[in-house]
């Protein structure tokens, strides 16, 4: 019988029988960040964990090929459990791993993880509100074209109403055209902008445009106590002010 130990497991054979035992959980060095199969917008910081008590330094290898035959980055003699690149990578698909050395003698290495680095923000164009003038309780259709070099995660339309209240709504889409139907409940001017977020969490805001909402007003004179009015209702108050111990004419 015999034992063949590898980084991914132990194969045991005896009288023609073979068994595989996974040893990956016992490796003394493992990655932390960037996470495996992640999509990130910052590829400058790398972190790992080492559980051996030996005196260790590390090499960080990053490559666009899984065999690491010509690494884009090969940084050696790292003493900490993390490293920040002085010069970042170009956008793309990468593999990374860390090797541990004990007094310059190879000790162990991590498995190979991969990530996509994307620093390009989404592109938002052709923001429109149709019609640009509506009445209260009528609908306005808000549209914009949003594209990204990888994939869009979410597109929000941010609406600021005449009371300066801010509301965010998720837009639906057909291909790159995003839309939202909005019903205004008060008269006045509205501001609209688009906030686009891609799968790497790159965010881009559009320009701000505006539309207006008109509403008929009802004039009420001397409203009763505890009356409730629509915000578009105008009313007049007739009141009497009495003087208590001071002269109103002299302040």
Buried (B, 14 or more C-beta within 10 A) or exposed (E): EEEEEEEEBBBBEEEEEEEEEEEEEEBBBBBEEBEEEBBBBEBEEBBBEBEEEEEBBBBBBBBBEEEBEEBBBEBEEBEEBEBEBEEBBEBEEBBBBBBBBEEEEEBBBBBBBBBBBBBBBBBBEEBBBEEEEBEBEBEBEBBBBBEBBBEBBEBBBBBBBBEEEEEEBEBEBEEBEBBBEBEBEBBBEBBBBBBBBBBBEBBBBBEEBEBBBBBEEEEBEEEEEEEEEEEBBEEEEEEEEEEEEEEEEEE
